[in-house]
Amino acid sequence: MRGIYSKFMWPSLISIGSFSVSSFGIFVALGFILAAFGVWRESRDRGLEEIRILDNIVVAAVSAFIGARILFIVVHWPVFSEQLLRIFVLWRFPGFSVIGAIISGSIAFLVYGKSQKLSLMTLIDAYGKALPPLIFFVSLAVFLDGSVTGKVLSGRFGVPAVGVPGLHHPIGLYGMIASLGIWLILWVYNRNVSKYELPRGSSGLGAFLLLGITLCVLAIFRQDHLYWNGISADLLAFVTIALISLVGLVIVIDNKYHNLRNLTTIFQKKKI
């Protein structure tokens, strides 16, 4: 039985003989381009120097690419150990790790941003605001090529997965819906930033918190988990992302209102 979404799966956009262009590569690249543009525009509008922003984006993107590839290779080492050149033959042996991309990209833009003497809170806001289009197009890429395997879902709403029989939860479709939800929440939040004088960094940390929660929920419906000592390493990593973002958000907001309380106290003393 074929699910109603099966006809929308399109692993290759163009195929001419042995040459083909994968939908995964095209839409992931499109997501990165839109996200990079969003980071650049948001950072520029907040007063950061354009050349430094572009340098930061390039370093973060390259680090995310390398980190995603390295972690995928480590997890699937038996495939690459037979012939190490497969590591570089991306068109025949593709594969990237979302966890690797998030961790390496985040560390890169923060560490390099600090060395550039850029406002880290402004950078976090800019990168956080760029997350929804990135999540949307990566999820679309996953949905079209069936590279992420969901748990078995019988009935009309299941989708086929690469190398696995039967129909499964459409993880890519869930991701697209979740990205629209994150975008809507951030849009409402950012519209009220100036009204309530919300601290810098809160929007971006909130976005990363929503990303971590989204990945945790999606992990519940996934079948292709990486396990470490009987524990889902994927779920553990996603929970860690959410917790770090939550702690950072609490600290930023607490510092903001702690400073306001101190200023109020000083003003009242002077008035007396």
Stockholm file with secondary structure:
# STOCKHOLM 1.0

chainA/1-272         MRGIYSKFMWPSLISIGSFSVSSFGIFVALGFILAAFGVWRESRDRGLEEIRILDNIVVAAVSAFIGARILFIVVHWPVFSEQLLRIFVLWRFPGFSVIGAIISGSIAFLVYGKSQKLSLMTLIDAYGKALPPLIFFVSLAVFLDGSVTGKVLSGRFGVPAVGVPGLHHPIGLYGMIASLGIWLILWVYNRNVSKYELPRGSSGLGAFLLLGITLCVLAIFRQDHLYWNGISADLLAFVTIALISLVGLVIVIDNKYHNLRNLTTIFQKKKI
#=GR chainA/1-272 SS CCCTTGGGCCSEEEEETTEEEEHHHHHHHHHHHHHHHHHHHHHHHTTCCHHHHHHHHHHHHHHHHHHHHHHHHHHTHHHHHTCGGGGTCTTTSCCCCHHHHHHHHHHHHHHHHHHTTCCHHHHHHHHHHTHHHHHHHHHHHHHHHTCSCBCBCCSTTCEEETTEEEEECCHHHHHHHHHHHHHHHHHHHHHTHHHHTCCTTHHHHHHHHHHHHHHHHHHHTBSCCCEETTEEHHHHHHHHHHHHHHHHHHHHHHHHHHHHHHHHHHHHHHHC
#=GC SS_cons         CCCTTGGGCCSEEEEETTEEEEHHHHHHHHHHHHHHHHHHHHHHHTTCCHHHHHHHHHHHHHHHHHHHHHHHHHHTHHHHHTCGGGGTCTTTSCCCCHHHHHHHHHHHHHHHHHHTTCCHHHHHHHHHHTHHHHHHHHHHHHHHHTCSCBCBCCSTTCEEETTEEEEECCHHHHHHHHHHHHHHHHHHHHHTHHHHTCCTTHHHHHHHHHHHHHHHHHHHTBSCCCEETTEEHHHHHHHHHHHHHHHHHHHHHHHHHHHHHHHHHHHHHHHC
//
